[in-house]
Amino acid sequence: MKTLLYTFLFSVLASLQASDLPNILWLTSEDNGPHLGCYGDDYADTPNLDALAAKGMIYTRAISNAPVCAPARTTIISGMYPTSTGAEHMRSMTQLPKRFKMYPVYLRELGYYCTNNSKEDYNLEKDGQVWNEGGRKASWTNRPKKDQPFFAIHNFTVSHESQIRKRPHQQIHDPSKVRVPDYHPDTPEVRQDWAQYYDKLTEMDKMVGEKLKLLEEQGLADDTIIFYYGDHGSGMPRSKRWPYFSGINVPLIVHVPEKWKHLASSDYKIGGKSDRRIGFIDLAPTLLSIAGKKPPAHMQGHAFMGKHEATAQEYGYGFRGRMDERYDMVRSVVGERYIYIRNYMPHKPYGQHVSYMFQTPTTQVWKKMFDEGKLNQAQSHFWKTKPPEELYDLKKDRDEVNNLAKSKDHKEVLKAMRKAHLGHVNQIIDIGFLPEGEIHSRSEGSTPYEFARSKKYPFKRIFLAADMASGLSPWATKPLIGFLNDKDSAIRYWGTMGLLMRGKEGVKVAGKRLEEALTDPSPYVRVVAAEALGKYGTEQQIEMAVQILGETADPLKNGCFPSMLAMNAIDHLDKKAKSLFSKIQSMPRIPNEVDKRFQGYVGRLVDTTLKEFEGK
């Protein structure tokens, strides 16, 4: 009897609560930055989004936190930084602590009917039911009770990177009139890709218009708060996958109807613009705040609307981890005017060979022209190794090609943004300073987030080692050598990495110690030591290094993470590792014994390496 009474009371309470809740519609698109008419882009043809912006407000400093889809969705669905949860790498599929819920679960508990059309690629393992309805047929129109408030996502994929390069294509925008950014060469291929990108935005805009029309026809427009945003920067190379502003700046338009104006942000102005720093990290807390619920303490974002609107933040934070088959580690900070980039693997070139990216004609012609010496300094930059720090003036340098990190006039700006970065990684306890495989192995039986907050993760020591390694200061070489004796494998990893980053000089002063590291218990230390000796060592050291890399490259014997790291190192050695040709050729392209998330990445590395060995 009591159970029935409680059920009845809960039902009544939920119904009463729901009547005070606005509908929320998210219209999202893939792989596009703020290249819209309402953002001042005269080349764009986006009338529906422009009209939405005219009756709503646009945000000029909104960022995706991650410059690629899956980690960006991780941030959105959890309200937490993937660098904090262990999900910064593509296809990570890590777990959140059981007590943490994905935001649709909270909304459903509040009375919302939640639908997602159509992607659930969150880089996180789902724990139970998240949505009332998901998939290509999911829609607010399917809710059983028409008076039930809804939260609905409609995601448009027509603007995705894969569509930019799809041929044949019926041209809408004139390639001769496109603005080619300073970092791209001005070629017919580049102009065609950029023009086709804008064509796809026009197609996407029409789809947005259809959803807005349906909302109007159903008489729901006055009861629905509408968000439109892109999932990260454009699908063009050097935007997508890179935490420059061009890679993480997204269009964000919010429309709040008159009935729900009390839930709008404090700076909301119809037809207005805001430079408030907003990231995807803030979306989940904002949704809960709109629904009247205080965001749970574990969410690391800040609500920018609703009952629990928080104070505007001075900075936004971006990151880059493994992109498909290629490892890298970058952190970025976005301020009012400047963006700061911290490269923790500066020895790697910006434009590593990510197979999927190289399907785009722009990438191909851009790299070819670099190899032929036909590019200017700004255009060549992407194919070279990185400095530890970068600083760009977004007001004067929209394409981010003039690095001000060493400018005497910008010392104070650099200092402030560096401080913000250091404060951020310490606050969230960035677990990305562990090798990817160790994120999973060390947190086994728990979650990466919980492990990072235990005494088992000496974050400050590991971060210090990474900072010293990647800072490239000559004085750090001696301490880095000392790190090779540390009891923690991550410290040894960064000590070895720091010597690799110092090139010939690092191997010259620490060659014997690196030879010893070839037998380290950690495969990640062994691989980095082998890469250092293989690139800069003697003939005997190269032979030893190649043998270690060949032993580690087999994913069936060692698992996917050591395999991917070893295959990357082999690729970096070029012809020095050609003796491994037969061994690599015999490796399975799609090893069934390896987690499906990474099967394709191993195969891509195999194919790329073999082509380079063959001189193709």
C-alpha positions in Angstrom: 0.0 0.0 0.0 2.8 2.4 1.0 4.6 1.6 -2.2 1.6 2.5 -4.3 1.1 5.7 -2.4 4.8 6.7 -2.9 4.5 5.9 -6.6 1.4 8.0 -6.9 2.9 10.9 -5.0 6.1 10.8 -7.1 4.0 10.8 -10.3 2.0 13.8 -9.2 5.2 15.6 -8.1 6.9 14.9 -11.4 3.8 16.1 -13.3 3.7 19.3 -11.3 7.4 19.9 -11.8 7.3 19.1 -15.5 4.6 21.7 -16.1 7.1 24.4 -15.0 9.8 23.1 -17.3 10.6 24.5 -20.8 11.2 22.3 -23.8 14.8 22.3 -24.9 15.9 21.6 -28.5 19.5 21.1 -29.5 20.3 21.4 -33.1 23.9 20.3 -33.7 26.2 20.0 -36.7 29.5 18.2 -37.3 32.9 19.6 -38.2 32.1 23.3 -38.6 33.4 26.4 -37.0 31.5 29.8 -36.9 31.5 30.1 -40.7 28.0 31.5 -40.7 26.4 34.8 -41.9 25.4 35.8 -38.4 29.1 35.6 -37.4 30.0 38.1 -40.1 31.1 35.6 -42.8 30.0 37.2 -46.1 30.8 34.1 -48.0 28.4 31.9 -46.0 24.8 31.2 -47.1 23.0 30.3 -43.8 19.7 32.2 -43.7 17.9 29.9 -41.2 20.7 30.1 -38.6 21.1 33.8 -39.3 17.3 34.2 -38.5 17.7 32.2 -35.3 20.6 34.4 -34.2 18.5 37.5 -35.0 15.9 36.5 -32.4 18.5 34.9 -30.0 22.1 35.6 -29.1 25.4 34.3 -30.4 28.6 33.5 -28.4 31.9 34.4 -30.1 34.2 32.7 -27.6 32.4 29.3 -27.3 34.7 26.3 -27.6 34.3 22.6 -27.9 37.2 21.9 -25.4 38.3 19.0 -27.7 39.0 19.6 -31.5 37.5 16.2 -32.5 34.1 14.6 -32.1 34.3 11.7 -29.6 36.2 13.5 -26.8 34.0 16.6 -27.4 30.9 14.5 -26.8 32.6 13.1 -23.7 32.8 16.6 -22.3 29.2 17.3 -23.1 27.6 14.2 -21.8 29.4 14.2 -18.5 30.0 17.9 -17.7 33.6 16.7 -17.0 36.9 17.2 -18.7 38.1 14.0 -20.5 41.6 14.8 -19.3 40.1 14.3 -15.8 38.2 11.1 -16.6 40.8 9.4 -18.7 38.8 9.7 -22.0 40.9 12.3 -23.9 42.0 9.8 -26.5 39.9 8.8 -29.5 37.7 5.7 -28.8 38.9 5.6 -25.1 35.6 4.1 -23.8 36.6 4.6 -20.2 34.2 4.4 -17.3 32.8 7.1 -15.0 32.3 6.4 -11.3 29.0 4.7 -10.7 27.7 7.6 -8.7 28.1 10.0 -11.7 25.3 10.1 -14.2 25.2 11.3 -17.8 23.1 14.5 -18.0 20.0 12.9 -19.8 19.5 10.7 -16.8 19.2 13.7 -14.5 16.8 15.3 -17.0 14.6 12.2 -17.2 14.4 12.2 -13.4 13.1 15.7 -13.6 10.3 14.7 -15.9 11.9 15.3 -19.4 11.4 13.0 -22.4 14.9 12.8 -23.8 15.7 11.9 -27.4 18.9 11.7 -29.3 19.0 11.7 -33.1 21.4 10.2 -33.7 25.0 9.7 -32.3 25.9 8.3 -28.9 29.7 8.1 -29.5 30.6 9.4 -26.1 34.0 7.8 -25.6 32.6 6.5 -22.3 30.9 3.3 -21.4 27.2 3.7 -20.7 25.8 2.5 -17.5 22.2 1.6 -18.1 19.6 3.5 -20.0 20.6 7.1 -20.9 17.8 8.2 -23.3 14.2 7.6 -23.6 14.8 7.2 -27.3 17.9 7.2 -29.5 18.7 6.6 -33.1 17.8 8.1 -36.5 14.0 7.9 -35.8 14.3 9.5 -32.3 12.3 12.7 -32.0 10.4 14.9 -29.6 7.3 14.1 -31.7 7.4 10.5 -30.4 6.8 11.3 -26.7 3.8 9.4 -25.4 2.3 12.4 -23.6 2.3 15.6 -25.7 2.2 17.8 -22.6 5.5 16.2 -21.3 8.5 18.5 -21.6 11.2 17.3 -23.9 14.9 17.6 -24.4 15.8 16.6 -28.0 19.0 16.5 -30.0 19.0 16.5 -33.8 22.5 16.1 -35.1 23.3 16.9 -38.7 26.3 15.0 -40.3 26.1 16.6 -43.8 28.9 19.0 -42.8 31.3 16.3 -41.6 34.9 16.1 -42.9 34.1 13.1 -45.1 31.6 15.2 -47.0 34.1 18.0 -47.8 36.1 15.6 -50.0 33.2 13.7 -51.5 33.2 13.8 -55.3 31.4 14.4 -57.6 29.9 17.5 -56.1 27.5 20.1 -57.4 29.1 23.4 -56.6 27.1 26.2 -54.9 29.9 28.5 -53.7 32.4 29.9 -56.2 35.9 28.5 -55.2 37.6 31.6 -56.6 35.9 33.8 -54.0 36.8 31.7 -50.9 39.1 33.2 -48.3 42.1 30.8 -48.0 43.6 31.0 -44.5 47.3 32.1 -44.2 48.4 28.6 -43.2 47.0 26.9 -46.3 48.5 27.1 -49.8 46.3 28.9 -52.4 45.7 26.0 -54.8 42.6 24.8 -56.8 42.4 21.8 -54.5 42.3 23.9 -51.3 39.8 26.3 -52.8 37.6 23.5 -53.9 37.6 21.9 -50.4 36.9 25.1 -48.7 34.1 26.0 -51.1 32.5 22.5 -50.7 32.8 22.9 -46.9 30.6 26.1 -47.3 28.2 24.2 -49.6 27.7 21.6 -46.9 27.0 24.3 -44.3 24.3 25.6 -46.6 22.8 22.1 -46.8 23.0 21.9 -43.0 21.3 25.2 -42.6 18.3 24.0 -44.7 18.0 21.0 -42.3 18.0 23.3 -39.4 15.3 25.3 -41.0 13.1 22.2 -41.4 13.3 21.4 -37.7 12.5 25.0 -36.7 9.5 25.0 -39.1 8.3 21.7 -37.6 8.5 23.2 -34.1 6.5 26.2 -35.3 3.9 24.1 -37.0 3.3 22.0 -33.8 2.8 25.2 -31.8 5.9 24.5 -29.6 8.2 27.4 -30.5 7.0 29.6 -27.7 7.7 26.9 -25.2 11.1 25.8 -26.4 14.6 27.0 -25.7 16.7 26.4 -28.7 20.5 25.8 -28.9 22.5 25.5 -32.1 26.2 24.6 -32.0 28.9 22.8 -34.1 30.8 20.0 -32.5 34.3 21.5 -33.1 36.2 23.5 -35.7 35.9 22.9 -39.5 36.8 19.5 -40.9 39.6 21.1 -42.9 43.2 20.2 -41.9 44.7 22.2 -39.0 41.2 23.0 -37.7 39.8 19.6 -36.8 42.1 17.7 -34.4 44.0 20.8 -33.3 43.3 22.9 -30.1 44.0 26.1 -31.9 41.1 28.5 -31.8 40.4 27.4 -35.4 40.0 23.8 -34.1 37.9 24.4 -30.9 35.9 27.6 -31.6 32.4 26.7 -32.4 29.2 28.6 -33.3 26.8 28.7 -30.4 23.4 30.3 -30.9 20.8 30.4 -28.0 17.2 31.5 -28.4 15.0 31.9 -25.3 11.3 32.6 -26.0 9.6 35.4 -24.0 7.9 32.9 -21.7 11.2 31.6 -20.4 13.2 34.9 -20.4 13.8 34.5 -16.7 16.0 31.5 -17.5 18.2 33.4 -20.0 21.7 34.3 -19.2 22.3 37.6 -17.3 23.9 39.0 -20.5 21.2 37.8 -22.9 20.2 40.3 -25.5 18.0 39.6 -28.5 20.2 39.9 -31.6 23.2 40.4 -29.4 26.7 38.9 -29.1 28.6 37.7 -26.1 32.3 37.0 -25.7 31.7 35.1 -22.5 34.0 32.1 -22.3 31.8 29.1 -22.7 32.9 25.5 -23.3 31.1 22.2 -23.9 32.1 21.5 -20.3 29.4 24.0 -19.4 26.5 22.5 -21.4 25.4 19.8 -18.9 25.4 22.1 -15.9 23.5 24.7 -17.9 20.8 22.2 -18.8 20.3 21.2 -15.2 20.2 24.8 -14.2 17.5 25.6 -16.8 15.5 22.7 -15.3 16.0 24.2 -11.8 18.4 21.6 -10.5 21.7 22.6 -9.0 24.5 20.9 -11.0 26.1 18.1 -9.0 29.5 19.0 -7.4 31.5 16.6 -9.6 30.6 18.5 -12.8 33.5 20.7 -13.7 31.6 23.1 -15.9 29.7 26.2 -15.0 26.1 27.0 -15.8 25.7 30.0 -18.0 21.8 30.1 -17.9 19.0 29.2 -15.6 18.4 29.3 -11.8 21.9 28.4 -11.0 23.9 30.6 -13.4 27.5 30.8 -12.3 30.0 33.6 -12.6 31.5 34.0 -16.0 34.9 32.3 -16.3 38.1 34.2 -17.4 39.4 31.3 -19.5 38.3 28.2 -21.4 40.4 25.1 -21.8 41.2 22.8 -24.7 43.1 19.6 -25.2 44.5 17.1 -27.7 45.4 13.5 -27.0 45.7 10.6 -29.4 44.0 11.3 -32.7 43.1 8.0 -34.2 46.4 6.2 -34.7 48.8 9.1 -33.8 49.9 10.1 -30.3 50.3 13.7 -29.2 49.6 15.7 -26.1 48.6 19.4 -26.2 46.7 21.7 -23.8 45.3 25.1 -24.6 43.9 28.1 -22.8 41.5 30.6 -24.4 41.1 34.1 -23.0 39.3 37.2 -24.1 41.9 38.0 -26.8 44.7 35.4 -26.7 45.1 31.7 -27.0 47.9 29.8 -25.2 49.1 26.4 -26.4 51.3 24.1 -24.4 52.9 21.3 -26.4 54.0 18.3 -24.2 55.4 16.4 -27.2 57.1 19.2 -29.1 59.4 16.7 -31.0 56.4 15.5 -33.0 55.3 17.5 -36.1 51.9 19.2 -36.1 50.9 17.3 -39.2 51.4 13.7 -38.3 50.1 11.2 -40.9 46.6 10.6 -39.6 45.2 8.4 -42.4 41.7 9.7 -42.3 42.9 13.3 -42.5 45.1 12.5 -45.5 42.1 11.5 -47.6 41.3 15.2 -48.0 42.8 16.7 -51.1 43.9 19.8 -49.2 46.1 17.7 -46.9 47.6 15.8 -49.8 48.6 18.8 -51.9 49.7 20.8 -48.8 52.1 18.0 -47.8 53.3 17.5 -51.3 54.1 21.2 -51.7 56.0 21.2 -48.4 58.1 18.2 -49.5 58.9 20.1 -52.7 59.9 23.3 -50.8 57.1 25.3 -52.4 55.5 26.8 -49.2 56.1 30.0 -47.3 56.9 30.1 -43.6 53.3 30.3 -42.4 52.3 27.4 -44.8 55.3 25.2 -43.9 54.8 25.5 -40.1 52.2 22.7 -39.9 54.7 20.1 -41.2 57.4 21.0 -38.7 58.0 20.1 -35.1 56.5 22.3 -32.4 57.8 24.8 -29.8 56.9 24.0 -26.1 54.7 27.1 -26.0 52.6 29.1 -28.4 50.7 32.4 -27.9 48.4 34.0 -30.5 46.6 37.3 -30.6 43.1 36.4 -31.9 42.3 40.0 -32.6 45.2 40.7 -34.9 46.1 37.2 -36.1 42.8 35.4 -36.9 44.7 32.5 -38.5 47.1 32.0 -35.6 50.4 32.0 -37.5 52.4 34.6 -35.6 53.6 32.9 -32.4 54.1 35.6 -29.6 55.5 33.2 -26.9 58.9 34.8 -27.2 57.7 38.4 -27.6 59.0 40.8 -25.0 55.8 42.8 -25.3 53.6 39.8 -24.3 55.6 38.5 -21.3 52.8 39.3 -18.9 50.1 37.8 -21.1 52.1 34.6 -21.5 52.8 34.4 -17.7 49.1 34.9 -16.9 47.9 32.2 -19.3 50.7 29.8 -18.4 49.5 30.2 -14.7 45.9 29.6 -15.8 47.0 26.4 -17.5 49.0 25.1 -14.5 46.1 25.9 -12.2 43.7 24.0 -14.4 45.7 20.8 -14.8 46.2 20.7 -11.1 42.6 21.5 -10.3 41.1 18.7 -12.5 44.1 16.3 -11.8 44.9 15.7 -15.4 45.4 12.0 -15.8 46.6 12.4 -19.4 50.2 12.6 -18.3 50.1 8.8 -18.0 50.8 6.7 -21.1 47.4 5.7 -22.5 47.8 2.1 -21.6 48.7 3.0 -18.0 45.5 5.0 -17.6 43.6 1.8 -18.0 46.0 -0.7 -16.3 46.6 1.5 -13.2 42.8 2.1 -12.7 41.8 -1.5 -13.2 39.1 -2.4 -10.6 38.1 1.3 -10.3 37.9 4.2 -12.8 40.6 6.6 -14.1 38.8 9.5 -12.3 38.8 7.7 -8.9 42.4 6.4 -9.4 43.6 9.9 -10.1 42.3 11.0 -6.8 43.9 8.2 -4.8 47.4 8.2 -3.4 48.4 5.8 -6.1 48.7 8.6 -8.7 51.6 10.9 -7.8 50.3 13.6 -10.2 52.5 16.5 -9.0 55.7 14.4 -9.5 54.6 13.1 -12.9 53.5 16.5 -14.1 56.9 18.0 -13.0 58.7 15.4 -15.0 56.5 16.0 -18.1 57.0 19.8 -17.7 60.7 19.5 -17.5 60.9 17.0 -20.3 58.8 19.1 -22.8 60.2 22.5 -21.7 63.4 21.6 -23.6 65.6 23.6 -21.2 69.2 22.5 -21.3 69.5 22.5 -17.5 66.8 19.8 -17.3 68.9 17.1 -19.0 70.7 15.9 -15.9 67.5 15.6 -13.8 65.8 13.8 -16.7 68.6 11.2 -16.7 68.0 10.8 -13.0 64.3 10.1 -13.6 65.3 6.9 -15.4 65.9 5.4 -11.9 62.5 6.4 -10.5 60.3 3.7 -9.1 57.3 5.1 -10.9 57.1 4.0 -14.6 55.4 7.3 -15.7 58.4 9.3 -14.3 60.8 7.0 -16.2 58.6 7.4 -19.3 58.8 11.2 -19.2 62.6 11.1 -18.3 63.1 9.0 -21.4 60.8 11.1 -23.5 62.7 14.3 -22.5 65.9 12.7 -23.7 64.2 11.8 -27.0 63.0 15.4 -27.3 66.6 16.6 -27.0 67.6 14.7 -30.1 71.3 13.9 -30.7 72.4 15.8 -27.6 70.1 13.8 -25.4 71.3 10.4 -26.8 74.9 11.5 -26.7 74.9 12.3 -23.0 72.6 9.4 -21.9 73.2 6.7 -24.5 74.2 4.0 -22.0 71.2 4.8 -19.7 68.9 4.6 -22.7 70.3 1.2 -23.6 69.5 0.1 -20.0 66.0 1.5 -20.5 65.5 -1.0 -23.4 64.9 -3.7 -20.7 62.6 -1.6 -18.5 59.6 -3.4 -17.1 57.3 -0.8 -18.8 56.8 -1.3 -22.5 56.1 2.4 -22.9 59.6 3.3 -21.5 61.2 0.6 -23.7 59.5 2.0 -26.8 60.5 5.6 -26.2 64.1 4.6 -25.4 64.2 2.6 -28.6 62.9 5.5 -30.6 65.6 7.8 -29.2 68.4 5.4 -29.9 66.9 4.4 -33.2 66.8 8.0 -34.4 70.0 9.4 -32.9 72.2 6.5 -31.8 75.1 4.5 -33.2 74.6 1.7 -35.7 74.8 -0.8 -32.8 72.2 1.2 -30.8 69.9 1.4 -33.8 70.1 -2.3 -34.2 69.2 -2.9 -30.6 66.4 -0.3 -30.8 64.8 -1.8 -33.9 64.8 -5.3 -32.3 62.9 -3.9 -29.3 60.4 -2.1 -31.4 59.8 -5.2 -33.6 59.1 -7.2 -30.5 56.7 -4.7 -29.0 54.8 -3.9 -32.3 52.8 -7.2 -32.3 49.3 -6.3 -30.9 48.5 -9.9 -30.2 51.4 -10.4 -27.9 51.5 -7.0 -26.2 48.1 -5.4 -26.5 47.0 -2.4 -28.6 48.6 0.4 -26.6 52.2 -0.7 -26.7 51.7 -1.8 -30.3 50.4 1.6 -31.4 53.2 3.4 -29.6 55.8 1.0 -31.1 54.3 1.3 -34.6 54.5 5.1 -34.3 58.1 4.9 -33.3 58.9 2.5 -36.2 57.3 4.9 -38.6 59.3 7.8 -37.2 62.6 5.8 -37.9 61.8 5.7 -41.6 64.3 3.5 -43.5 66.3 2.7 -40.3 63.7 0.2 -39.4 63.3 -1.4 -42.8 64.6 -4.7 -41.5 61.2 -5.1 -39.9 59.3 -5.0 -43.2 58.5 -8.7 -43.3 57.5 -8.8 -39.7 55.1 -5.8 -40.1 53.8 -7.1 -43.4 52.7 -10.3 -41.7 50.9 -8.5 -38.9 47.1 -8.7 -39.1 45.4 -5.5 -40.5 42.4 -6.0 -38.2 43.6 -8.1 -35.3 40.4 -9.8 -33.9 42.0 -10.3 -30.5 42.4 -6.6 -30.1 39.6 -4.4 -28.8 37.4 -3.3 -31.8 37.9 0.3 -30.9 41.5 0.1 -31.9 41.6 -2.6 -34.5 41.5 -0.2 -37.4 44.2 2.0 -36.0 46.8 -0.8 -35.9 46.0 -1.6 -39.5 46.4 2.0 -40.6 49.8 2.2 -39.0 50.9 -1.0 -40.7 49.8 0.2 -44.1 51.4 3.7 -43.7 54.7 2.2 -42.5 54.9 -0.3 -45.3 54.2 2.4 -47.9 57.0 4.4 -46.5 59.4 1.4 -46.5 58.5 0.9 -50.2 59.1 4.6 -50.9 55.5 5.3 -51.9 
